[in-house]
Amino acid sequence: MRFVDEVVIEVRGGDGGNGSVAFRREKFVPLGGPAGGDGGNGGDVVFRADDRLSTLLDLRYRRKLLAGRGENGRGKDQYGKAAEDMIVRVPIGTQVFDATTGALVADLDAKGKVHVAAAGGRGGRGNIHFATPEDRAPRRAEKGTPGESHQLRLELKLLADVGLLGYPNVGKSTLISHVSRARPKIADYPFTTLVPNLGVVPYGDEGSFVMADIPGLIEGAAEGAGLGTRFLKHVERCRVLLHIVTLDPDPDRAPLEDFDVLMRELARFDPELAKRPMMVGVSKTDLPDVKKRVAIIKKGMAKRGVKTVVPFSAATGDGIDTLLHALGALLDANPITPAPRAEPLPPRGRRAAAVTTDDDDEDPGESSDLAVEYVE
């Protein structure tokens, strides 16, 4: 499945149906009066956060989302049927931006949260609403109002408990494949991981958390170097960060300098990320050279204010349980802020409608304009 985290689409609510100009015509009922029903409301385009989705792939090739139009009103006091809303499922963590101004419109950061992206038009009123003592046979009806239309940009920021950070080939993908059912591509060349991978990690008797394998970052990532800012944004919503350092595959690699570089990149991208709860894992301790340097790395991290440094080897499994329990303790110390309750869809407001007339009593609402007024 392709990972798609940004799309630009047009959304358009359905138009409201026209009101009807009609009169009651029954045998033995002279002067039956107006009987034109209202048009139905157009459908809304609604985004709903769904925890069963993890990518915007479903919207990648849908350039337009058009809701249905409301039915016209009919004679015999028959109202037109309102169109159904178009419910569009998106992953949790999807942000909606105005494509023109860049302004944030909605943040669907909780399961079931909804946003009306384009409201449908209001159905026009039939001539049954325009009867007065002075005009008992009105030949007026309202046309339905058009639905809203917007150009939107949808951007996905993954929600995870633990975000894995590190230079390419430090063993992030190997770790997540060992502790979860995620199966990212693993190879011995840089930037093997091209998209984030999510995995559910069980630990202890009943504990579990979601881990995100972020593609490898390098110096200059905040300006787009390597895979750059495209995936740095996915770190923003991780509760805690696990920095992975090692010596392999480059024997000249300095783990402490790697850590410093990534911390600078995080601070340049978003100063708050550098303050996020974090710990350090020293990977590939099955290699003798790495194992010898663990004590030096711990001492250097202590000078940088990092209290927890766990050596491990995903290849042999050594230290994995210790690493997972340390992550669990860090998560427990930084609980999730309760998400706001998903609000119900707002009621549709009354919109201005065009008043029309027609000389044909049997016309269900497609009439010619003689006057325009706004009805509250």
C-alpha positions in Angstrom: 0.0 0.0 0.0 1.4 3.4 -1.0 1.9 5.9 1.8 0.3 9.3 0.8 0.4 12.1 3.4 -0.7 15.1 1.3 -3.4 15.8 -1.3 -5.1 18.8 -2.8 -8.8 18.4 -3.6 -11.9 20.5 -4.5 -15.0 19.9 -2.3 -18.4 21.1 -3.2 -21.7 20.8 -1.3 -24.8 19.8 -3.2 -27.2 22.5 -4.5 -30.6 22.9 -2.8 -33.6 21.8 -4.8 -36.1 24.4 -6.1 -39.4 25.1 -4.5 -42.5 24.3 -6.5 -45.3 26.5 -7.9 -48.4 24.4 -8.0 -52.1 24.5 -7.0 -54.5 22.0 -5.5 -56.7 20.6 -8.2 -59.4 18.2 -7.0 -62.9 17.6 -8.2 -65.5 19.5 -6.2 -62.8 21.6 -4.5 -62.8 24.9 -6.2 -60.1 27.4 -5.4 -57.9 24.8 -3.8 -55.1 27.1 -3.1 -51.3 26.8 -3.4 -49.8 23.3 -3.1 -46.2 23.6 -4.1 -43.7 21.9 -1.8 -40.2 22.8 -0.8 -37.0 21.7 -2.4 -34.7 19.4 -0.5 -31.4 20.5 1.0 -28.2 19.6 -0.8 -25.8 17.2 0.8 -22.7 18.3 2.9 -19.2 17.0 2.3 -18.0 15.8 5.7 -14.6 14.6 6.8 -14.5 12.0 9.6 -11.4 10.7 11.3 -11.2 6.9 11.2 -8.6 4.8 13.0 -8.8 2.1 10.4 -6.9 4.3 7.9 -3.3 5.2 7.9 -2.8 7.0 4.6 -4.6 9.5 2.3 -4.2 7.1 -0.7 -8.0 6.9 -1.1 -8.1 10.6 -2.0 -5.0 10.7 -4.1 -6.8 10.4 -7.4 -10.1 12.0 -6.4 -9.7 15.6 -7.4 -13.3 16.6 -6.7 -15.7 15.6 -4.0 -19.2 16.6 -5.0 -22.2 16.0 -2.7 -25.7 15.2 -4.2 -28.3 17.8 -5.1 -31.6 18.1 -3.3 -34.8 17.1 -5.1 -37.1 19.8 -6.4 -40.4 20.3 -4.6 -43.6 18.9 -6.3 -47.3 19.6 -6.3 -49.8 18.3 -3.8 -47.6 19.7 -0.9 -44.8 17.2 -1.7 -41.4 18.2 -0.4 -38.3 17.2 -2.4 -36.0 14.7 -0.7 -32.8 16.1 0.9 -29.6 14.6 -0.5 -27.5 12.4 1.7 -24.2 13.9 3.1 -21.0 12.6 1.6 -19.0 11.1 4.5 -15.3 11.0 3.6 -13.1 8.9 5.9 -9.6 10.2 6.6 -6.9 9.0 9.0 -6.7 10.3 12.5 -4.2 13.1 12.5 -5.4 14.7 9.2 -5.2 18.5 9.1 -7.3 20.5 6.6 -5.9 23.7 5.1 -7.3 26.2 2.8 -5.3 25.7 -0.4 -5.4 29.4 -1.3 -4.5 31.1 2.0 -2.8 28.2 3.7 -4.9 28.7 6.8 -5.6 25.7 9.1 -9.3 24.9 8.8 -9.6 21.8 10.9 -7.5 19.3 12.8 -9.0 15.8 12.9 -6.9 14.5 15.8 -9.4 12.2 17.5 -11.3 9.2 16.4 -14.8 10.1 15.2 -14.0 13.8 14.9 -15.8 15.4 12.0 -15.5 18.6 9.9 -18.1 19.9 7.4 -15.7 20.8 4.5 -18.5 22.1 2.3 -22.1 22.8 3.4 -24.9 21.9 1.0 -27.3 24.5 -0.2 -30.7 25.1 1.3 -33.8 23.9 -0.5 -36.1 26.6 -1.8 -39.6 27.1 -0.4 -42.6 26.3 -2.4 -45.5 28.7 -3.0 -47.5 27.2 -0.1 -45.4 29.5 2.1 -46.2 32.7 0.2 -50.0 32.7 0.6 -51.4 35.8 2.3 -54.9 37.3 2.7 -54.0 39.7 -0.1 -52.5 37.0 -2.3 -54.2 33.7 -1.9 -52.8 32.2 -5.2 -49.1 33.1 -5.1 -47.1 32.3 -8.2 -43.8 32.5 -6.4 -41.3 30.0 -5.2 -37.7 30.0 -4.1 -34.8 28.5 -6.0 -32.4 26.4 -3.9 -29.1 28.0 -3.0 -25.9 26.6 -4.3 -23.6 24.5 -2.1 -20.3 25.8 -0.8 -17.2 25.2 -2.8 -13.6 25.1 -1.5 -10.1 24.2 -2.6 -8.5 22.3 0.3 -5.1 20.7 1.1 -5.2 17.7 3.4 -2.0 16.9 5.3 -1.5 13.8 7.4 0.6 13.9 10.6 0.9 10.4 12.1 -0.1 9.8 15.6 2.2 7.5 17.5 3.4 7.0 21.1 7.1 6.5 20.3 8.9 8.0 17.3 12.2 6.4 16.2 14.9 8.9 15.2 18.4 8.3 13.9 20.8 8.5 11.0 20.2 6.1 8.1 21.1 2.5 8.8 21.3 2.7 12.6 18.8 -0.1 12.9 15.4 1.6 13.3 13.6 -0.6 10.8 15.2 -3.8 12.2 14.0 -2.8 15.7 10.4 -2.2 14.8 10.3 -5.4 12.7 11.6 -7.3 15.8 9.2 -5.9 18.4 6.0 -5.6 16.2 4.4 -7.0 13.1 5.5 -4.1 10.9 7.6 -5.3 8.0 9.6 -2.4 6.6 12.2 -2.8 3.9 15.7 -3.6 5.4 18.9 -3.3 3.5 22.5 -2.2 3.9 22.3 1.1 2.0 21.3 4.6 3.2 17.6 5.7 3.1 16.2 2.2 2.8 13.1 3.4 4.6 11.3 5.9 2.3 8.0 6.2 4.2 7.1 6.0 7.9 6.1 2.6 9.3 3.8 2.1 12.2 3.8 -1.0 14.5 1.9 -1.9 17.7 4.5 -3.0 20.3 3.4 -5.3 23.1 5.4 -5.2 26.4 4.9 -6.6 29.9 1.7 -8.5 30.6 -0.9 -6.2 29.1 0.9 -3.1 28.0 1.3 -1.9 24.4 2.1 1.2 22.5 2.4 2.4 18.9 5.9 2.9 17.5 6.6 4.9 14.3 9.8 4.3 12.3 10.6 7.7 10.8 12.9 7.6 7.7 16.5 8.4 8.4 17.4 12.1 9.1 20.7 13.8 8.4 22.2 17.2 8.9 20.2 19.9 7.1 16.9 17.9 7.3 15.1 21.0 8.6 15.9 22.6 5.2 15.0 19.5 3.2 18.3 17.6 3.0 17.8 13.9 2.5 14.1 13.1 3.0 14.0 16.4 4.9 10.8 18.2 6.2 8.5 15.8 4.4 8.8 13.3 7.3 10.0 15.6 10.1 6.4 16.7 10.5 5.4 13.1 11.5 7.6 13.5 14.6 5.5 16.4 15.9 2.7 14.1 17.3 4.9 11.4 18.9 4.6 11.5 22.7 8.2 10.4 23.3 11.2 10.1 21.1 13.7 7.2 20.9 17.1 8.3 19.4 19.0 5.4 18.1 22.8 5.7 17.7 25.5 3.2 16.8 29.0 2.9 15.2 28.0 0.6 12.3 28.2 0.8 9.3 30.7 3.7 9.3 33.6 3.0 11.8 34.3 6.7 11.8 30.8 7.6 12.9 30.6 9.5 16.2 27.3 8.6 18.0 27.4 11.7 20.3 27.9 14.0 17.3 25.0 12.2 15.5 22.8 12.9 18.5 23.8 16.6 18.6 23.1 17.0 14.9 19.6 15.5 15.1 18.8 17.6 18.2 19.8 20.8 16.3 17.6 19.7 13.3 14.6 19.1 15.6 15.1 22.5 17.2 15.3 24.2 13.9 12.2 22.5 12.6 10.2 23.1 15.8 11.8 24.2 19.1 9.2 22.2 21.0 10.4 19.0 19.5 13.8 19.4 21.1 12.1 19.5 24.5 10.0 16.4 23.9 10.5 13.5 26.4 13.2 11.2 25.0 15.6 8.4 25.6 18.6 7.0 23.7 19.1 3.4 22.4 22.5 2.1 21.4 21.9 -0.5 18.7 23.9 -3.3 17.3 25.6 -4.2 20.5 26.3 -7.7 19.1 29.2 -6.0 17.4 32.3 -5.9 19.6 33.3 -2.3 18.6 29.9 -1.0 19.6 29.8 -2.9 22.8 33.1 -1.4 23.9 31.8 2.1 23.4 28.5 1.8 25.4 30.0 3.2 28.6 31.5 6.2 26.7 28.2 6.9 25.0 26.3 6.8 28.3 28.7 9.2 29.9 28.4 11.6 27.0 24.6 11.4 27.1 24.6 12.1 30.8 26.4 15.4 30.1 23.7 16.2 27.6 20.9 15.7 30.2 19.8 12.3 28.8 19.1 10.1 31.8 18.1 6.8 30.1 20.5 5.1 27.6 19.7 1.4 26.8 22.0 -0.8 24.7 20.3 -3.4 22.7 20.7 -5.8 19.7 17.7 -6.4 17.5 19.6 -9.2 15.8 20.1 -11.3 19.0 17.3 -9.8 21.1 19.6 -8.7 23.9 18.4 -5.7 25.8 15.0 -5.5 23.9 12.9 -6.2 27.0 14.8 -3.6 29.0 14.3 -1.1 26.2 10.6 -1.7 25.9 10.0 -1.4 29.7 12.0 1.8 29.7 9.8 3.2 26.9 6.7 2.1 28.8 7.9 3.9 31.9 8.6 7.0 29.9 5.1 6.9 28.4 3.5 6.4 31.8 5.3 9.5 33.0 3.9 11.4 30.1 0.3 10.4 29.8 -1.9 11.4 26.9 -3.8 14.6 27.1 -7.5 13.8 26.8 -8.7 14.5 23.3 -11.6 16.9 22.9 -15.0 15.2 22.5 -16.0 14.8 18.9 -18.6 17.5 18.3 -21.8 16.7 16.3 -22.3 18.3 12.9 -23.6 21.9 13.2 -27.2 22.6 12.1 -27.5 24.1 8.6 -28.2 27.8 8.7 -30.8 29.4 6.6 -29.3 30.9 3.4 -30.6 33.5 1.1 -32.8 32.1 -1.7 -34.0 33.5 -5.0 -37.8 34.0 -5.3 -39.2 33.0 -8.7 -42.6 32.9 -10.3 -44.1 30.8 -13.1 -47.3 31.0 -15.1 -47.5 27.2 -15.4 -49.3 25.8 -12.3 -48.0 22.3 -12.9 -44.3 23.2 -13.1 -42.5 21.6 -10.1 -40.1 24.4 -9.7 -38.0 25.1 -12.8 -39.4 28.6 -13.2 -38.3 31.9 -14.8 -37.0 34.7 -12.6 -39.3 37.8 -12.3 -38.0 39.1 -9.0 -35.4 38.4 -6.3 -35.8 38.9 -2.6 -34.0 37.5 0.5 -36.0 35.6 3.0 -35.0 35.2 6.6 
